Amino acid sequence: MERRLFGTNGIRGVVNQDLTSEFVVKMGLAIGTFFNGGQLLIGCDGRTSSQLFKEAMISGLVSTGCSVHDVGCAPTPAIQFLTKHFELDGSVTITASHNPPEYNGIKVNSSDGIEIPREDEVKIEQNYFNETFRQVPWNLLGKVYERKHVLNIYLDAIKRHVDVGAIKKEHYRVVVDPGNGVGTITTPYLLRELGCEVITINSNLDGRFPSRLPEPALENLKDLASTVKAVKADMGVAHDGDADRSIFCDETGTLHWGDKSGAIIQKYILKTHPGATIVTPVSSSKLVEDIAERYGGKIVWTKVGSIIVSRKMLEVGSIFSYEENGGIFYAPHLPVRDGGISAALMLEIMAKTGKTLSQLVNELPKYYAVKAKIKCSNDLKPKVLDRLLEETSKYERLTLDGVKLFIDNGSILIRPSGTEPIFRVFSEAKTEAKAKSLSEFGMKLVRDLIKKSQ
């Protein structure tokens, strides 16, 4: 069996169980050997273990002769943008993104700011497992540079891609919920610079995530919804732990999955770029197809995973992509998911159309979605997936990533998570009752297959 360290979005694990300081130093050696003495950026999120692992990673990188530019605590998309901006050879981010607080992780980016493709992950994994490390003599060790006060460079870049004047004229009131993550040091400042009155909740940086879990799932965002209604805000926006995703709340206090916010931006972009190619993973709603058909866009489907989406965008020259989890990729800025640019784009659309967020949502075709998950150990996932493929062969389906079944004008996507020991079950239909029914069917199917595989 292939030995793997990287999942769908970097390396993830429980602190001092899967991820130890010794492991991270060794990964630093493997990554530094891959970059062969290059100039690398490094940054981290605000988790309790991130500073520890950042220093461990720096030790490994420096011992291979790589010089490190340390930007400290920063959102993942800011680290990616700054990698390209400073024309460095690559970068490393210490983050577990949306995972619970006991987790941490490692993401590795190329010189273009996009996470490295699978073939480069394999080279790093081979370095790690074979212990073929480049370790240089004392006089050739890499240097460490502190890059302070660089987040303004990232924020200024976002502002160049939206009509700041149009947004400022509206004087929007926005509630920002960074969920105690690193979005707290960027998004409130960005929106104030766009002329918004910003009200923050859960905005103290705290790696224990005491206010809510770092995943911006709708059930975790009740405080955002109630605050938007209480202060009569025009919009609310919530991030995950590393601020590369955004979930929006309209002025009525209604929360919306990323399919709806993504479709709003997709529609806006296709109106100004007719015929544009939209890349999206199989987990996305049929909304993406409906909008593309109506406004003349082309859809390219991919497996789930932001790396896969970003690399496919480069390959096909796509201007825009989105994921159902709130990931927005805007290539004129950088083809990676970015919670800051998505918030700015949504405000521009509201300002340019003169419509509220709820009006923009209500203009979309209506679908109902149910998102569920069930625990499954990583070692059982391949067995369960094999059985799933056998059990569902009679249905119309896609098997690009897990299994997506098309039943009674609805769909169920069942796939193993690449970042957590779970199976995800996403169902969608034209009625809420049908979506729930499909979800129950999918959950029972997975539950039974897990039992059979044990």
N, C-alpha and C positions, 0 to 999 in steps of 0.2 A: 504494500500500500504506500502511496506517495506520502512522504512526511511533509506536513504543511505547518507554517506558523501564521501566515497571513490569511484572513478571512475575506469577506466581501468589502470590508472597509478598514484595512489595516490589521494590526494585532490587538487582541483584547484579552483580558483575563482578570481574575480576582487578585487584588493586591496581597503580596506575601504568600500567595498560594501558587497561582499560575504565573504571576509577574512578581519577580523579586529583583532587588538591586543587582544581584549577580547576573541574572538573566539579561537585564537591560544593559549592563556593561558589555556583556558578550554580544548582544545585538548591536551595540555601538561599534564594536570591532568588525562585525559582519557588514554593517552598513558603510562604515568608513572604508573598509577594504573595497567595497563596490565602487565608491566615489573616488578612490585612488588619490587621496591627498587633495581633494577639492575644497572649495569654499562653500560652507553650508550654513543656512539659517536654522535656528532652533527656537521654539517657543512652546508654551504649555497652557493648559486650561487651569482652573482654580481648584482642582481636586486636592485632597489632603496629601496625596502621594506624588503629585505632579512635580513639585520642586525637587524632591528626592530623586525621582526618575530622570528628570532633566539633567541634573548634575551627574548621575551615573552614565547617561547617554553621552554627555560631553566628554567624560573621562575616556570612554571607549573610542569616540571619534578622534579626539586629540592624539591618542596613542598610535593611530594609523597615519598621522600626518595631516589630517584634515583640520583646517581652521574653522572656527565656529563663531557665528554672529548671533548673539543671544538677545532676543527681543523681549524676553521675560514672559509675562502672562498676556495672552492675546487670543482672539478668536481664530479658529482654524482658517477661515477664508482670508483673514488679514495676513496670516503667516504665508499662505499660498501666494497672495498678491505681492507681498514684499519680496518673496523669493525671486519672482520674475522682475520686479521693479529694480532691485539691486543687482540684477544679472549674475546671480550666484549659480553654483552648479546643482544645487538641490536644497532640500530642507527636511527637517524632522519635527513633527508635532507630537507632544506627549498629551494624549487625550483619549477618553473613552466615549466622547460624544454624548449620546443619549442614555448610555448604560447607567445602572444604579451606582450609588457613591462608592461601593466597595470595589468597583472595577477601575482599571486604567488601561491605557493602550498606547500604541505607537503607529503613527502614519508617516510615510516617506514620500516626498514629492520630488519630481524632476525639476530641471531648470525652468520649465515653462509654468511651474506652480501647480501642475496637475499631479495627482498621485501616480506613482510609477506603475507601468503596466505589469501584467502577470509574469511575463518573461523575465523582468528585472527582479520581481519578488523571488522568483525561483533562484536566481543567482545569489541573492542575499541569503536565502535559506540554505543553499549549498555551502556558502561560506560558514554559516553558523554550525551546521551539522558536521561538516568535515574539519572545522576549526582551521581553515586556511586563511589566517589573518595576516594582514600587512601591518607589522609593527616596526616603527622606525626608530633609529638611534636617538639619544637624548637631544642632540642638536638639530634634529629635524621634526621634533614634535610640533603639532599644530598650535596655533594661538587662539585665544578666546577674546572676542571683542563684545562689549556691551553696546547694543543699539537702542538707545533710549529715545523716547518721544517720537516714535515713528508711526504711531497709529493714525496721526493726522494725515499722513501721506495716503493711507488706505481710504480714510473718510473723504478726503478731497477727490480721490479718483471716482468714488461712487457718485459724488455730486456732479461730476462732469458728464454723467450719463443720463441725467434727468433734468427737466425744466425747473430749476430752482425757483425762478421768478413766479411761475404759475402756482407752484405749491405754496410759496410764501404768501401769496395774495389771499389764500383761503383761511389762513390762521387755524389750521386744524388742531383739535384737542385729541391727543393720542395717549393711550395707556400702554406702557411697555412692561412686559413680564419676562425678564431674562432668566427667571428660575434659579437665582443665585449663581448663575454661570457667567462666563466671560463676556457675554453680550452686554452686561451691565457697564462695561468700560468703553463701549462704542455706540450702540444703537441710541440710547437717550441723547447723547451729544450730537449724533448725526441728525436726528429729527429736530432738535432745537435749532441746529444750523439751517434746517429747511423751513424755519419759521413756525414750527409747531409748538403748542403748549404741551409739554410732556409730563405725564404723571407716571411714576414708577411704583411697581410693587415687586417684592421678592428681589430687590436689586442690590442687596449687599453680597459681595463676592464671598461665597462660603462653600467649600468643597464637600461639606456634609449634606448639602442640599436640604436644609431643614424645612423649607417652605413647601416644596413639592418635589416629586421625582423629576430628574432632568429630561425625561422624554416628554415632549409637548403633546401628549395624547389628550383628547378632549376631556376625558374624565379627570385629568390633572389640572385643568385650567378653569375650574369653577370660580376661583377668586378673580381671575381676569374678567370673566363674563359679568360677574356682579359689580365689579368696579367700573367697567365701561358704562353700565346702566346707571350706577349711582352718581357718577360725575358728568353724565350726559356727553360722553366722548364720541368723537366721530369714528374712531377705530381703535382696536386693541391688537397688539402683536406679541406673541410669545416665542421664545427661542428654546432650543435644547442646550445642553451643557456647554457646547463649544460654538454656538451661535452660527451654525451653517444652515439651520432650518428655521422657517417661520410659519407659525399657525396664526390665522387672523380671526378676529372677532368683529362682527359688524356693530353698527351703532345701536341695534336693538338688544345687544347682549348675546347674540347667537354666534356660536363657534362654528368654524368651517374647516373641514379637512383640506389638505393641500391640493386635492383634485380640483376643487372649486376655485381657490385663489390662483392656482396654476392656469386653469382654463380662462380666467379673466385676463391674465397677462398674455396668454397665448393669443386670444382673440384680438387684443390691442396690437400686438406685434404683427399678426398676419394682415391686419388692416393697413399697416404701413409698409409691410414687406410681403406682398402677395406671392404665393408660391414657395415660401420659405420652408425648409425642412425642420421638423420638430422631432427630437429624439426623446423617447420616454420608455421606462421599463414596463414589463408585463403587468406589474402591480397597479398600473394606472387605470383610471376609470375609462369607460367608453366615451366619456365627455371629450377626451382628447381627439378621438376620431370624429365625433360630431362637429366640433369646432373646426377641425381641419377640412372636413367636407364642405362646410358652410362658407368658409373664408379662403379656401384655395390653398391649403397647406399640405405638405407631404409628411407622413408619419413613418418613422423608423423605430421598431421595437427592439429592446435589448433585455438581457438578464437584469435582475435587480442588483444594484451596487453603483455608488456614485462614480467610482473609478471607471467602470465599464461605460457609463453614460458619458462621462467627460471625454474619454478616448474616442468613442463613437462620434461625438460631436465634432471633434477635430477631423476625423476620417471623412465625414460626409459634408463638412462645411456648414453645420447647423448653427443657427443664431441663438436658439433657445431650447431649453428642456425643463421638465419638471417631474417631480415624484409625488406620489400620494401622501408622503409623510411630511410635506412642507418644504422639500428641497427645490430651490429655484436656481437654474443655471442660465446665466446671461453672458453669452460669448463676447460681446463688445467690451465688457469689463474683464471677465475671465470665465472660461467654461467650467466652473466648479460651482457647487451649491453655496449660496451666500445669503445669510439672513439679513444682512444690511441692505444689499442691493434690492432684495425682494420687497422690503418695507418701503424703500424709496420709490420703486416702480409702482407699487400700489397707490401711493399718495399721488404720484403724477397722473395715473389713470383717473382717479377720482377728481383731480383738479381739472384735467383736460376735458373730461366728459360732463362735468358738473353733476355727477350722480353720486349718491351715497353707496357705501359698500353693499348694503342689503339690496339696493336696486340693481347693482351689477351682478350680484349672485342670482337674483330672481330672473334675470334675462337668460340665464343658462338653461339648457335642457335639464329636466328633473331626473335625478337618480338617487337612490337611497343605498347607503353602504353600511355594512357592519364589519368591524375589524376586531378579530379575536386572536388569542394565542393559547397554546397548550404546552406545558413543559415536556421536554424530550431531551434526554442526555445526548451529548454530541456523538458518542459511540453508537447510539441506536439510530441516529438520523439516516445513514445510508440504507439500513435494512428497511426502515419504515418507508423511505422514498421508493425503494424497489417494489415493495408490496403495493404501494399507492399506484404506481404505474401499471401494475398488473390488474388491480381492482377496477381501474377507471378506463380500461381500454375500449369499453363499449360506448363511451361518451364522445361527443365532439369536444376536442381539447387542443390546447397548446402545451408543449413540454419543453419550451425554451428554458424555463427556470421553475423547477417544481412541476406542478400540474395546474393548468387553468381550464376548468370545465365550463362549458356553455350549456345551460339547462333552462328551458322555458323562458327564453328571452332575458335570462340573467346569467351571472357568472360567479364561480368560486375559484379563487387562487389559493392553492395550498402549497407552501414551500418551507423548507427548513431555513431558519435564520442563519446568516453567516456571522453574526456577532453575539448571539445569545443561545443558550441551550433550550430552544423552543421551536415549535412549528407555528407559522403564522397562517391564519385563515381569513382571507378577505372575500366577502360576498357583496354582490351588487345587483340591484333589480330596480324596476320602475315603480314598485310599491315597497313601503317599509315592511309590510308583513311578509312579502316574498323574500326580501333580503334577509330577514331574521330566519325564515324557514331554511333558506340555502345555507346560512351560517350554522344552524343546528345540524343540518345534514353533514356539512364538512367537518365540524368538530367531532361528531360521533364517529365518522369514518376514520379520522386520525387517532382518536382515543382507542378505538378497537384495534387498529393496526399496531399501535404502540404495545398494547397488551400481547398481541400475537408475536411481536418481535422480541419480547423480553425473555 
